[in-house]
Amino acid sequence: QVQLVESGGDLVQPGGSLRLSCAATGSIISIGNMAWYRQAPGSQRELVAREVGGGMTKCADSVKGRFTIFRDNAKNTVYLQMNSLKPEDTAVYYCNAGITTVSKYFDLWGQGTLVTVSS
């Protein structure tokens, strides 16, 4: 069974840092560009950061300069390094990736991990 498993969410004070992880598990042939989204209470899910190919990444304006997305191919894992966290970064964070197995292609979402920024 192919799945994305997230971890790293926590309660952190404003100005603090967290690193989220998202590991792809199962019989994987290849993983396409990976991305992080978030959804705050009462809000729609929004794109936070994504890979765009060629080793390049893009971040939402609201997190630019504070968040970084990067991948460890050996571990089939994508990370989201979050620095200078603000209360408005509070949300459930989800990773998303297109994964190819022997039998088919999956557009997968993780289960979500909660980040709370509060003093």
C-alpha positions in Angstrom: 0.0 0.0 0.0 1.4 3.3 -1.1 1.0 6.2 1.3 2.4 9.5 2.5 3.1 9.7 6.2 3.6 13.1 7.8 5.2 14.1 11.1 6.6 17.0 13.0 3.6 19.1 13.8 3.7 20.7 17.3 2.9 23.7 19.4 5.6 26.4 19.0 6.0 29.9 20.2 6.0 32.8 17.7 9.4 33.3 16.2 10.2 29.6 16.6 11.0 26.9 14.1 9.7 23.5 13.1 10.6 20.9 10.5 7.8 18.8 9.0 8.5 15.5 7.3 6.5 13.6 4.7 7.7 10.1 3.9 6.4 8.1 0.9 6.1 4.4 1.7 5.3 1.3 -0.3 6.4 -0.2 -3.6 7.4 3.0 -5.4 8.8 3.4 -8.8 9.1 7.1 -8.9 7.8 10.2 -7.2 6.9 13.4 -9.0 7.1 16.9 -7.7 6.0 17.1 -4.1 4.2 19.9 -2.3 3.0 21.2 1.0 -0.4 22.7 1.6 -2.1 23.9 4.7 -5.6 24.5 6.0 -6.5 26.8 8.8 -9.8 26.6 10.7 -12.6 28.0 8.6 -10.3 28.5 5.6 -9.7 26.7 2.3 -6.6 24.6 1.8 -3.8 26.7 0.3 -0.5 25.9 -1.3 2.5 26.6 0.9 5.5 25.4 -1.1 6.1 23.1 -4.0 8.8 21.6 -6.2 8.6 22.8 -9.8 11.2 20.6 -11.4 14.9 21.1 -12.1 15.7 21.4 -8.5 13.6 24.6 -8.3 10.9 25.4 -5.7 8.3 28.0 -5.2 6.7 29.3 -2.0 3.6 31.3 -1.3 4.2 35.0 -0.8 3.0 34.6 2.8 5.9 32.3 3.7 8.6 33.4 1.3 11.9 33.8 3.1 10.7 31.8 6.1 9.8 28.4 4.8 11.9 26.0 2.6 10.8 22.8 0.9 13.5 20.2 0.2 13.7 16.5 -0.5 15.8 13.5 0.4 15.5 11.1 -2.5 17.2 8.3 -0.7 14.5 8.4 2.0 11.6 9.2 -0.3 10.9 12.1 2.0 10.1 15.7 1.6 10.6 18.3 4.3 9.2 21.7 5.1 11.6 23.8 7.2 9.6 26.6 8.9 11.4 29.5 10.6 10.2 32.7 12.1 6.8 31.2 12.7 3.8 33.5 13.2 0.4 32.8 14.7 -1.2 33.0 11.3 0.9 29.9 10.3 -1.3 27.9 12.5 -3.0 25.2 10.4 -3.1 21.5 9.5 -0.3 20.9 7.0 -0.6 18.3 4.3 1.8 17.0 1.8 0.9 16.0 -1.7 2.7 14.0 -4.4 2.2 12.0 -7.5 3.6 8.5 -7.1 4.1 5.8 -9.7 4.1 2.2 -8.7 4.4 -1.0 -10.9 0.6 -1.1 -11.4 -0.6 2.5 -11.5 -0.2 6.2 -10.7 -1.5 7.8 -7.5 -2.1 11.4 -6.6 -1.7 11.1 -2.9 -2.3 13.3 0.2 -0.9 12.7 3.7 -3.1 12.6 6.7 -2.1 16.0 7.9 -0.1 17.3 10.8 -1.1 20.1 13.1 1.1 23.2 13.6 0.0 25.6 16.3 1.9 28.9 16.8 1.0 30.5 20.0 2.5 32.0 23.2 
